[in-house]
Amino acid sequence: MRIAILAHEQFPDGAKTAVGVLRYSDHDVVAVLDRERDGERVADHDETLPDAPIVASLSEVDAPIDALLVGISPIGGGFDESWRPDVRAALERGCDVISGLHYFLTEDGEFRDLAEENGCELWDVRRPPDDLGVAEGVADEVEATVVATVGTDCGVGKMTTTLELVAGARERGIDAAFVPTGQTGIVIEGWGYPIDRTVSDFAAGAVEEMILARGNDHDYLFVEGQASVAHPAYSPVSTAILHGSMADELVLCHAAGRERFHGFSQELPPIPEFVDLHESLAASVGGSEVVAGALNTRTIPDDAEAHAAVEAYADELGLPAADPIRQGTGVILDAVL
């Protein structure tokens, strides 16, 4: 599918969905929309991503596209009215629109009418199904080994680490699958449940349902984590994934230099406390063990400094650790397998 990605004023650091789709999806990204980066290219900001032009609006995209993806999601997942012209233009061109916002495009009268008039689809990725139920505590009955990424905070690389682990395991000839729990992972994989939008009573059940759906078809399931069990706002999402997956092993993700929770003034606890916290929370559902760490060193330009940061993180954990992008997943996979 040929897509354009909306990422106004946020590309690349504030557009996690855009970057994730560029890096991991099979979609052909024709252009990225960012009015502040008009005339630049994706490669100007991250040479590890597939290149594409950055333009100010959809009206500057002459090439045919199948869909427009909203590639950013601000705190609270609201819709910025400055995006409306691009979404409107996409629908008028007969393009589908994919959105991971908490604001549902299907409930916007203008967008719904335009989609109907032009034969387009609106996909609100964060809309969960209506028939989810509570967890029954049976995810540990699947044949697969279940590995979940967990984090010290939001935006520390849990999805990236999970997808890199799946790719690394497959390169070793291991039958591994990715279990998406957030909007970006769902767009990449084409399936999954948005746990941060699921009713609290059913959130762990939604994760369990995904584990049961895939757990007897693969040798390893790698479950995408969300937020942090210690985050002042988003801890319920993380706990639901931890309990619903009943993971056998955990990989603790952290971002180099991160000292405070995203969007809050509270300081992060020491790294060893995160290990104890996750293992104690998991004890009530059969137990999970933190076996390795993943460190996001994106903010460190110097390779030697980045490697030193990874070594320091491994020392804090007392476990193997690596930056999955900079160093690969070898030592993490060795610990997991």
MOKA-V801993 format. One line per field, one symbol per residue. phi: phi as a letter, one per 20 degrees, with the letter a starting at -180 (. if undefined). A space follows every 10 residues. Layout:
BEGIN
phi=???
END
This chain:
BEGIN
phi=.ecddebgmc eefdcffgff fgfdeefeee adebfedgne cgffdbfeeg fafdcfbffe eeffcebddf ecbfgnmede ffeggfffff ffenefcdcd fffeffdegf fffffffdmd dddefeeffe dfcffdmcff effffdddec beafmdoffg ffffffffff fenefccdde ccffffffen bpdeffdegg fdfffffgff fffdfddcec ddefeclbfd ffddgfffff ffffflgfcc dedbdgnfdc fgnceffffg ggffffffff ffgfdoncdf daccdedged feffffffff fffffffmbf baegefdndg fffgffe
END
